[in-house]
Amino acid sequence: MDQKQAEIRALSVLAWLVSNEELLPVFLNATGADETDLRVRAAESDFLGSVLDFLMMDDAWVMQYCDGEGLPYETPMRARQCLPGGADVSWT
């Protein structure tokens, strides 16, 4: 997966969040974003990374999203690694 593919996947997650009436308010509260931010910042890689970070906070959310899209459960993590701030930290 490259950055462009990761951005497309994150946009898909964002669309899934927007369509989820229960989870969207949780996302907005957790990120401090509002509906205008969703439209304006959807093209920003760092914002898309935060969308993936939010999804990955709960395994059940990852499973719901991936099951709905027919994707392996590691897909959001792989996408996150391709966006700014998503590289694995190596302490050695």
Secondary structure as the mmCIF struct_conf table of DSSP 4:
data_model
#
loop_
_struct_conf.conf_type_id
_struct_conf.id
_struct_conf.beg_label_comp_id
_struct_conf.beg_label_asym_id
_struct_conf.beg_label_seq_id
_struct_conf.end_label_comp_id
_struct_conf.end_label_asym_id
_struct_conf.end_label_seq_id
HELX_RH_AL_P HELX_RH_AL_P1 GLN A 3 SER A 19
TURN_TY1_P TURN_TY1_P1 GLU A 21 GLU A 22
HELX_RH_AL_P HELX_RH_AL_P2 LEU A 23 THR A 31
HELX_RH_AL_P HELX_RH_AL_P3 GLU A 35 ARG A 41
TURN_TY1_P TURN_TY1_P2 ALA A 42 ALA A 43
HELX_RH_AL_P HELX_RH_AL_P4 SER A 45 LEU A 55
TURN_TY1_P TURN_TY1_P3 MET A 56 MET A 57
HELX_RH_AL_P HELX_RH_AL_P5 ASP A 59 GLU A 69
TURN_TY1_P TURN_TY1_P4 GLY A 70 GLY A 70
TURN_TY1_P TURN_TY1_P5 TYR A 73 GLU A 74
HELX_RH_AL_P HELX_RH_AL_P6 THR A 75 GLN A 81
TURN_TY1_P TURN_TY1_P6 CYS A 82 CYS A 82
BEND BEND1 LEU A 83 LEU A 83
TURN_TY1_P TURN_TY1_P7 PRO A 84 GLY A 85
BEND BEND2 ALA A 87 ALA A 87
HELX_LH_PP_P HELX_LH_PP_P1 ASP A 88 VAL A 89
#
